[in-house]
Amino acid sequence: MKITLIDAGKRFNRDWIFRHLNYEFNTGHSYAITGPNGSGKSTLLQVIGGAVGPSEGTVKYEKGGCDIPPENVYKYISLAAPYLELIEEMTLAEFLDFHSAFKPFLPGLKSRSIISSLSLGKAADKQIRYYSSGMKQRVKLAQSIFSDTPIVLLDEPCTNLDEEGIALYQRLIKDYCTDRLVIVSSNDRQEYEFCTEKISIADYK
């Protein structure tokens, strides 16, 4: 997979979040989008993922040398972000089974094995609304990292995680993301220290 930004920019009203961004993201590489809080990291990640359109320029998606229509890009991308909502009336087991029905998990993975890897076995049949914020973040990471997609987008992935949760996140990245295209939006080094390339959004203001 390849994502190419060509002279891309995004603005809200008269304020430019970023401008004149030319960049190429490729499978097998990991990228960090860095910058202060409120600088537009999440907006850039949403533009890259096709959830928000650019105000100027172009975002292209390719697989095997063939262009992917923007309306089909969602099939190739999974996202974890603090602002995404879970279906809290479901139990974890129900939620993962529901999720896998429209975005299958990586080969060989089942809901119960994922629950075990998250150390949430005792809470598997509890409604998600009763989970702590850290437990919910583990679920958000799971639905992103364990989905069988070539692109993984992570926005502040360690939000609400304790030391054990952060160690879990880093282990999941190492075990499941080395051959994928991973982009992390963060200003916390422990969230993106594995990334081989870094983009400072301040360079595109």
Backbone as a ProteinNet text record, in pm:
[ID]
protein_1_A
[PRIMARY]
MKITLIDAGKRFNRDWIFRHLNYEFNTGHSYAITGPNGSGKSTLLQVIGGAVGPSEGTVKYEKGGCDIPPENVYKYISLAAPYLELIEEMTLAEFLDFHSAFKPFLPGLKSRSIISSLSLGKAADKQIRYYSSGMKQRVKLAQSIFSDTPIVLLDEPCTNLDEEGIALYQRLIKDYCTDRLVIVSSNDRQEYEFCTEKISIADYK
[TERTIARY]
84.9	0	88.2	37.5	107	4.4	31.5	-49.2	40.7	-4.9	74.6	-3.7	56.8	0	72	-3.3	53.6	5.8	97.3	67	-60.9	-74.4	-197.7	-201.4	-321.4	-342.1	-482.9	-498.7	-631	-647.9	-764.8	-792.7	-934.7	-955.7	-1088.3	-1112.1	-1216.7	-1239.3	-1115.5	-1052.3	-934.4	-803.7	-811.8	-691	-641.8	-518.9	-458.8	-400.1	-437.8	-382.8	-246.9	-238.9	-111.6	-128	-12.9	-15.6	106.6	91.5	203.4	276.3	197.9	256.9	268.1	390.7	419.2	489.5	425.1	482.7	429.4	512.8	474.7	488.7	380.4	378.6	369.6	458.8	466.3	455.5	398.4	388.4	526.4	531.6	657.1	734	678.3	743.4	648.7	707.1	627.9	663	559.2	574.1	511.3	574	519.7	488.1	367.7	329.8	338.7	428.9	453.9	419.5	401.2	369.5	297.2	290.6	223.9	74.9	13.1	-132	-201.3	-302.5	-377.2	-312.3	-203.2	-132.1	-191.2	-279.5	-343.7	-300.1	-233.7	-186.9	-303.3	-408.9	-523.7	-591.3	-598.5	-658.3	-579.3	-447.1	-363.6	-384.3	-391.7	-413.4	-547.5	-649.9	-781.4	-780.8	-702.5	-688.6	-617.5	-512.1	-438.5	-530.2	-615.8	-704.1	-829.7	-851.6	-967.7	-1095.4	-1087.4	-1206.8	-1242.9	-1142.4	-1160.8	-1089.7	-1154.8	-1093.6	-999	-894.7	-805.5	-874.2	-832.9	-885.6	-815.8	-694.7	-620.8	-529.8	-488.1	-400.7	-476.1	-400.5	-455.2	-399.3	-483.9	-439	-468	-363.6	-377.2	-349.9	-424.1	-407.5	-380	-278.1	-242	-214.9	-248.4	-213.3	-170	-48.4	3.6	10.6	32.8	42	-90.5	-201	-334.5	-396.9	-461.1	-526.3	-648.6	-670.1	-787.9	-881.4	-1007.8	-1101.9	-1116.7	-1124.4	-1134.9	-1249.3	-1360.9	-1474.7	-1450.3	-1343.9	-1312.3	-1194	-1135.4	-1013.9	-1038.1	-1158.3	-1187.4	-1163.1	-1170.4	-1150.8	-1007.1	-915.8	-773.5	-715	-797.1	-748	-820.3	-744.9	-804.8	-746.7	-827.7	-791.8	-824.4	-732.3	-758.3	-736	-835.1	-826.2	-913	-872.5	-950.1	-1092.5	-1115.5	-1247.6	-1342.4	-1294.6	-1382.9	-1465	-1590.6	-1680.5	-1689.7	-1703.6	-1731.7	-1881.1	-1928.8	-2069.7	-2078.4	-2107.9	-2090.6	-2198.8	-2307.7	-2411.9	-2373.8	-2271.2	-2223.9	-2119.7	-2107.9	-1993.4	-1873.2	-1754.4	-1634.8	-1641.1	-1683.8	-1693.6	-1790.9	-1904.7	-2003	-1947.8	-1880	-1827	-1723	-1630.8	-1527.7	-1588.2	-1686.4	-1752.6	-1825.7	-1891	-1962	-1863.1	-1753.8	-1653.1	-1594.7	-1565.1	-1500.8	-1593.3	-1724	-1818.5	-1803.1	-1758.3	-1740.1	-1594.5	-1506.1	-1362.7	-1291.5	-1265	-1209.1	-1075.4	-1046.4	-920	-809.2	-686.2	-570.7	-585.4	-530.7	-545.8	-504.2	-587.8	-558	-606	-656.9	-701.6	-853.1	-896.3	-1037.1	-1061.4	-1187.2	-1222	-1165.4	-1178	-1132.6	-981	-907.9	-762.1	-720.1	-793.7	-764.8	-791.7	-902.9	-937.8	-829.5	-779.8	-673.7	-547	-511.1	-389.9	-401	-524.4	-546.9	-552.3	-545.3	-558.8	-693	-797.8	-932.3	-1028.2	-971.1	-1052.8	-1162.8	-1134.5	-1233.4	-1347.7	-1325	-1426.7	-1489.9	-1464.5	-1509.5	-1660.2	-1733.3	-1879.4	-1945.4	-1867.5	-1918.9	-1943.6	-2051	-2077.2	-1964.3	-1927.5	-1813.9	-1837.6	-1962.8	-1990.1	-1939.6	-1914	-1863.5	-1710.8	-1646.6	-1500.7	-1440.4	-1318.7	-1243.3	-1196.2	-1148.4	-1100.5	-981	-896.2	-781.6	-823	-923	-973.8	-1035.6	-1109.6	-1170.1	-1062.5	-953.8	-847	-782.9	-771.3	-720.1	-810.3	-939.6	-1034.4	-1018.4	-1001.8	-983.3	-856.6	-750.7	-627.5	-648	-721.6	-744	-819.1	-926.3	-1005.6	-926.7	-823.2	-739.7	-626.2	-545.4	-423.9	-456	-560.6	-592.5	-676.8	-726.4	-801.2	-705.6	-752.8	-668.5	-666.9	-596.4	-582.9	-434.9	-394.3	-253	-209.5	-306.9	-274.7	-334.3	-251.3	-295.5	-264.8	-369	-354.9	-382.7	-292.5	-302.5	-290.6	-395	-397	-386.7	-273	-246.9	-285.6	-221.2	-266	-254.5	-173.3	-156.7	-241.9	-337.4	-427.2	-496.5	-490.1	-555.2	-490.2	-378.2	-312.4	-211.4	-205.3	-102.7	22.7	122.8	249.2	228.7	142.8	115.5	48.1	-43.8	-111.6	-16.4	75.5	173.6	264.9	305.3	388.4	312.3	181.7	98.1	95	73.2	70.8	200.4	312.5	441.1	462.7	413.2	425.3	338.3	217.5	128.7	188.5	248.9	315.2	426	507.7	620.9	574	468	423.3	335.2	262	159.3	170.9	265.8	265.2	392.5	488	616.5	608.1	513.8	504.6	386.4	338.1	223.9	265.4	176	197.6	134.5	217.4	170.1	201.5	100.6	119.9	64.9	149.1	112.4	111.5	2	-7.7	11.7	119	148.8	257.9	258.9	373.2	438.9	409	462.9	557.4	685.6	785.6	758.6	705.3	684.2	574.8	496.6	394.9	450.5	560.2	610.2	758.7	821.4	965.5	1008	916	947.4	945.2	890.8	874	1009.2	1024.8	1151.1	1155.4	1037.8	1033.1	941.8	979.8	902.8	869.3	745.7	696.6	651.3	714	671.1	569.2	449.8	345.4	378.8	464.9	504.7	580.8	637.4	711	619.6	489.9	394.2	285.5	319.7	225.4	233.1
-119.9	0	124.6	227.7	356	468.3	565.2	686.3	803.9	885.3	999.1	1127.9	1222.8	1356.4	1449.6	1517.5	1605.2	1747.9	1832.4	1972.9	1985	1897.4	1889.2	1995.8	2047.6	2144.7	2133	2176.7	2174.7	2300.8	2361.2	2479.3	2472.6	2541.6	2561.6	2711.8	2754.9	2897.9	2957.9	3056.1	3117.8	3064.3	2974.4	2924	2795.6	2797.3	2679.7	2590.5	2463.6	2366.9	2319.2	2292.3	2262.9	2297.1	2320.8	2355.8	2297.6	2276.6	2237.5	2113.5	2015.2	1891.3	1790.1	1754.9	1650.8	1536.3	1420	1308.8	1177.2	1072.6	939.4	840.5	767.3	667.6	528.6	437	306.6	192.5	81.7	-38.9	-84	-133.1	-180.1	-72.4	49	160.9	217.8	283.3	344.6	492.1	573.8	719	781.5	885.9	961	1103.4	1148.7	1288.8	1355.4	1449.5	1510.9	1659.9	1714.5	1855.8	1880.6	2006.1	2038.8	2006.6	2000.8	1983.2	2096.2	2059.4	2159.8	2204.6	2139.9	2183.6	2126	2026.3	1971.5	1830.8	1761.3	1625.4	1532.9	1539	1451.2	1484.1	1612.8	1653.1	1596.5	1604.4	1549.1	1398.7	1329.6	1184.8	1151.6	1231.6	1208.6	1235.7	1333.1	1359.3	1242.1	1193	1078.8	957.7	936.8	821.2	836.3	954.9	975.5	1011.1	1028.3	1065.1	1211.9	1293	1436.4	1469.9	1544.4	1580.8	1698.5	1707	1823.3	1946.3	2063.1	2187.7	2222.9	2172.7	2190.6	2070.3	2047.4	1935.3	1803.3	1693.7	1561.5	1457	1359.1	1240.2	1119.9	1043.6	927.1	799	694.6	564.1	461.6	377.8	277.3	142.9	37.4	-97.8	-176.5	-227.9	-302.7	-221	-91	-3.7	43.4	-1.2	38.6	138	241.6	341.5	282.5	325.8	286.3	406.5	392.8	504.9	548	677.9	726.1	663.3	630.8	574.6	430.7	368	230.5	220.7	333.4	332.3	273	290.7	243.2	93.5	19.9	-125.6	-161.6	-69.7	-97.6	-33.7	39.2	118.3	80.8	73.3	63.9	177.4	227.3	346.6	326.8	370.3	378.2	522.7	579.6	718.6	738.1	826.3	847.7	894.8	965.3	1022.3	923.2	805.7	705.6	637	611.8	551.8	400.7	330.1	186.8	164.4	46.3	12.3	-39.6	48	17.3	-74.4	-91.9	-183.9	-329.7	-351.9	-486.6	-531.1	-660.9	-713.7	-710.5	-730.5	-730.8	-843.4	-960.2	-1072.8	-1040.8	-982.8	-946.8	-840.2	-742.2	-632.8	-682.5	-766.4	-816.6	-905	-986.8	-1069.2	-981	-876.9	-782.9	-712.6	-664.6	-593	-681.7	-807	-897	-933.9	-911.7	-944.6	-852.3	-726.8	-634.9	-596.4	-625.9	-605.6	-721.9	-829.7	-951.5	-927.4	-1014.9	-1007.4	-1072.8	-1047.9	-1109.8	-1261.9	-1330.3	-1476	-1546.8	-1641	-1720.5	-1661.1	-1538	-1472.9	-1483	-1516.6	-1521.6	-1427.9	-1396.9	-1302.9	-1344.5	-1471.2	-1517.2	-1507.4	-1536.6	-1525.5	-1379.1	-1290	-1147.1	-1098.3	-1141.6	-1102.9	-1147.9	-1267.5	-1318.7	-1235.5	-1198.6	-1119.8	-980.5	-932	-800.9	-808.6	-930.9	-953.9	-904.4	-926.6	-883.9	-1003.3	-1122.8	-1243.2	-1238.3	-1182.1	-1176.6	-1079.5	-990.8	-891.3	-918.8	-1035.2	-1064.4	-1057.8	-1095.7	-1099.2	-985.4	-882.2	-762.5	-654.4	-578.6	-470.2	-367.2	-317.4	-226.3	-97.3	-58.8	66	60.4	-59.3	-74.4	-82.6	-68.9	-74.4	58.4	51	172.2	234.8	357.8	425.1	351.2	294.6	219.4	90.8	22.6	-99	-67	42.7	82.2	114.1	174.5	205	77.3	-23.2	-152.4	-210.2	-195.9	-245.4	-167.8	-36.3	44.3	4.3	-22	-67.1	-202.5	-290.4	-425.2	-420.7	-341.2	-338.9	-279.3	-201.7	-145.3	-239.4	-277.9	-354.9	-496.6	-556.7	-694.9	-706.5	-595.8	-601.1	-630.4	-708.7	-749.8	-640.4	-532	-418.6	-386.7	-342.1	-310.2	-177.8	-92.5	39.2	51.2	92.3	112.9	257.1	331.5	469.8	477.1	540.4	544.8	689.2	739	876	872.3	919.1	917.3	781.7	674.1	538.4	497.5	567.4	528.1	611.6	687.6	765.4	675.3	713.5	643.3	509.6	474.4	348	365.2	265.9	263.5	197.4	174.9	119	-17.5	-98.3	-230.7	-218.8	-123.1	-101.3	-49.6	37.8	89.9	-22.2	-108.5	-223.2	-315.9	-332.9	-412.8	-350.2	-220.3	-149.1	-170.3	-152.7	-167.5	-311.3	-407.8	-548	-578.8	-523.3	-543.9	-485.3	-368.5	-306.4	-397.3	-447.6	-533.1	-663.2	-721.6	-854.3	-851.4	-740.3	-742	-631.7	-541.3	-424.5	-404.2	-494.7	-470.4	-468.5	-541	-547.4	-468	-372.4	-291.5	-144.8	-62.3	82.1	139.8	192.8	243.9	392.5	471	614.6	648.9	710.9	746.1	897.5	950	1093.1	1109.2	1178.9	1184.7	1287.4	1336.4	1413.7	1344.3	1215.1	1134.2	1030.4	1039.2	954.7	805.6	765.4	622.8	565.7	652.8	607.5	587.7	658.2	652.7	621.8	577.4	557.2	449.7	362.5	259.3	313.3	430.8	484.5	520.8	488.5	513.5	651	711.5	844.5	935.2	1061.8	1157.7	1280.4	1326.1	1444.3	1545.3	1659.9	1767.1	1853.6	1859.1	1936.3	2084.9	2129.3	2269.9	2310.4	2212.3	2242.4	2275.2	2256.9	2275.8	2377.4	2471.3	2577.2	2692.7
0	0	0	-64	-64.6	-56	29.7	40.4	3.8	-89.6	-134.4	-115.5	-44.5	-29.3	-125.1	-209.5	-310.8	-285.9	-237.6	-207.8	-124.5	-26.1	52.8	161.9	185.1	291.2	346.7	470.7	533.8	616.1	600.2	680.2	734.3	843.8	900.7	903.8	833.2	812.2	745.7	808.6	747.6	803.3	897.3	964	898	848.7	788.4	897.5	895.6	989.8	940.5	810.8	744.4	596.5	529.2	386.7	316.9	184.8	97.7	150.2	190.8	241.3	127	95.2	-3.4	68.5	68	144	90.8	104.4	58.8	174.5	202.3	308.8	245	287.9	224.6	325	279.5	361.3	407.1	531.6	587.8	660.2	663	731.5	836.5	935.6	1042.3	1051.7	1070.8	1067.5	1190.8	1242.2	1355	1311.1	1341.9	1322.2	1458.2	1472.9	1602.5	1600.1	1719.4	1733.3	1863.9	1907.8	2034.4	2030.5	2148	2155.6	2079.6	2002.3	1928.1	1798.4	1758.2	1637.7	1509.8	1521.7	1403.6	1367.1	1458.7	1430.4	1395.2	1475.3	1451.4	1318.7	1285.7	1158.3	1041.4	1049.6	943.1	931.8	1044.5	1041.4	976.6	1003	943.6	793.8	750	606.5	539.8	602.7	547.9	534.7	635	635.7	553.3	496.3	411	483.7	617.1	692.4	673.1	642	617.8	486.6	401.6	274.8	289.1	208	211.6	153.1	197.7	141	10.5	-5.3	-129.2	-148	-270.2	-297.4	-309.8	-310	-339.2	-243.9	-211.1	-138.2	-227.5	-261	-348.4	-271	-305.7	-243.3	-353	-329.8	-429.1	-362.1	-432.8	-390.6	-513	-508.1	-621.8	-748	-735.3	-851.5	-906	-846.7	-892.3	-794.7	-848.6	-764.8	-695.1	-571.2	-495.2	-487.5	-529.5	-518.5	-372.3	-346.1	-208.5	-129	-197.5	-125.6	-80	-129	-88.9	6.3	41.2	122.6	261.2	314.3	449.5	465.2	356.1	362.2	398.5	375.2	392.3	518.8	592	705.3	833.6	942.4	1075.9	1161.4	1252.3	1330	1476.9	1562.3	1706.3	1749.8	1817.7	1861.9	1985.4	2077.2	2201	2175.1	2064.3	2037.3	1970.7	1932.1	1874.1	1983.1	1954.3	2052.3	2033.1	2143.9	2141.7	2160.5	2125.4	2150.5	2293.3	2385.3	2527	2582.2	2508	2553.8	2528	2446.8	2417.4	2519.3	2537	2610.2	2517.6	2572.9	2489.4	2386.1	2428	2335.2	2222.1	2255.2	2153.3	2059	2115.5	2034.5	1934.9	1978.8	1888.9	1779.3	1814.4	1713.2	1611.5	1659.6	1572.4	1479.6	1536.3	1458.8	1349.3	1383	1287.4	1171.9	1187.9	1081.3	961.2	983.7	871.1	849	944.7	923.2	993.2	918.9	978.1	1048.3	1144.2	1214.7	1133.3	1175	1111.7	1113.7	1013.8	1007.1	1135.7	1178.8	1297.4	1427.2	1424.3	1546.9	1561.7	1682.3	1717.8	1835.6	1859.3	1964.7	2099.7	2134.3	2266.4	2281.5	2174.6	2184.3	2195.2	2129.1	2140.6	2282.4	2338.7	2475.9	2572.6	2553	2639	2625.8	2503.1	2481.9	2543.2	2560.5	2621.9	2773.7	2828.9	2973.6	3025.2	2943.6	2980.6	2990.8	3012.4	3017.4	3121.8	3237.6	3345.8	3313.7	3218.1	3182.8	3046.9	2988.8	2852.8	2838	2941.9	2934.3	3011.6	3036.4	3104	2999.5	3012.8	2918.2	2923.3	2806.5	2796.3	2873.8	2893.5	2967.1	3110.2	3161.9	3297.3	3302.1	3187.6	3182.9	3229.2	3280	3309.9	3178.8	3183.6	3062.9	3002.4	3087	3037.4	2968	3021.7	2958.5	2823.4	2816.9	2689	2585.2	2628.8	2533.6	2480.4	2563.4	2516.1	2406.5	2425.1	2324.9	2194.2	2202.8	2082.4	2007.9	2082.5	2018.7	1951.5	2018.9	1964.9	1832.6	1825.5	1702.1	1586.8	1618	1512.5	1474.4	1571.1	1542.6	1495.5	1549	1513	1386.3	1334.2	1207.7	1092.2	996.3	884.2	777.9	808.9	718.3	699.5	581.9	559.4	621.4	658.9	714.7	854.6	950.8	1088.6	1128.2	1163.4	1206.8	1356.8	1430.7	1576.5	1623.7	1686.9	1737.3	1889.9	1941.4	2085.9	2146.2	2101	2134.9	2279.9	2358.8	2499.1	2594.5	2540.7	2624.8	2727.1	2853.3	2965.6	3001.9	2940.7	2972.9	3085.6	3175.1	3277.9	3221.7	3307.4	3260.1	3195.4	3252.8	3197	3060.5	3047.8	2920.7	2813.8	2852.2	2756.7	2707.7	2800.8	2762.4	2666.9	2689.9	2600.2	2461.3	2454.8	2326.2	2250.1	2317.1	2250.3	2203.1	2278.7	2239.4	2116.4	2113.6	1999.4	1871.4	1882.9	1768.1	1715.9	1806.8	1767.8	1703.8	1758.8	1714.1	1589.3	1568	1462.9	1357.9	1372	1282.8	1202.3	1210.7	1146.2	993.2	935.6	789.1	735.2	813.3	771.9	761.9	714.3	711.7	837.9	926.9	1055.7	1065.8	1103	1124.2	1261.6	1344.7	1481.9	1495.6	1546.9	1578.6	1728.9	1769	1912.4	1941	2064.6	2112.7	2231.7	2249.6	2358	2297.8	2328.4	2264.6	2282.9	2398.1	2420.1	2328.6	2266.6	2171.5	2031.2	1999.6	1861.5	1850.9	1958.6	1954.4	1853.6	1814.5	1716	1573	1553.1	1417.8	1356	1230.1	1160.6	1094	1073.4	1012.9	1093.8	1104.5	1184.4	1101.2	1117.1	1046.5	1150.9	1153	1243.4	1171.3	1224.2	1155.3	1153.9	1246.2	1249	1122.4	1052.5	929.7	812.4	831.7	721.8	757.1	843	879.4	780.5
[MASK]
+++++++++++++++++++++++++++++++++++++++++++++++++++++++++++++++++++++++++++++++++++++++++++++++++++++++++++++++++++++++++++++++++++++++++++++++++++++++++++++++++++++++++++++++++++++++++++++++++++++++++++++

